[in-house]
């Protein structure tokens, strides 16, 4: 895991896998936060939709920055 992402999630109390799954679903699919909350409840993880929103607001900018650095240039110019 990237150092910047590790610093962001260091003080959060849920396992990183749970947080990243929720944030990925929120960013990748047209799901509402309440739908993600229900999906996690079906898997036995109790998490509030407001908590998922806070995770997304903290984690998504860091992920975007990390992934932007890994992106390969397009074209020759």
N, C-alpha and C positions, 0 to 999 in steps of 0.2 A: 504494500500500500504506500502511496505517495506521502511524503512528510507533511505537506500542506493539508491533505485530507485527514491525516492522523491527528493533527493539531485541532482541527475543527470538531471531530467526533470524540475527542479524548474525554471531555467532561459529560458526554451524553450517556444515559444509563442503560440503553437498550443495546443488544449485540449489533455489531456493525453490519452483519449479514441482513438482519431484519430491516435496519434503516436503509440500506442500499436497495433492497428489493422494493420497498415502498416508494422510494424516490425514483427508482427506475420505472416502475409502473406508472407513476404520476407523470413523468416526463415523456415516456414513450407511447403511451396509449391515451385515448380520450376518456379517461376515467375520472370521476369526481373523487374528492378526498373521502367522502362517506362510503363510496363503493369500495375503495381500498381498505377502509376500516372494516367493512363487512367481510371482505375477502381474507383479511388477516384473522378475523374472529373465527372464520371457518377452519383456519389452520391452527387454531388454539392460541393465537397471540392477541392479547387485549391491548389495543392502542387506540388513542383518540384521534379523530380527524385533524384537530388543531395541532396535535403533536406532529403528525405527518407533514402538515404545512410548515411548521417551524423547521423540521429536518430539511425539507425541500429548499427553503429560503437560505439555509446555511450551507447545504452540500452542493446544490446545483451550480452556483458560481465557481466554486473550487473545482468541481469536475469539468466544467467548461474550460477553465484555464488550463488544467492538466491535459485535457484532450486536444486543445488547440495547439499545444506545444508538440504533441505526438503526430499531428496531422501532416501528411506529406504534401509538398508543394504540387500544384497542378499546372501543367504546361511548362514551357521552357522560358517564359519571360518572368 
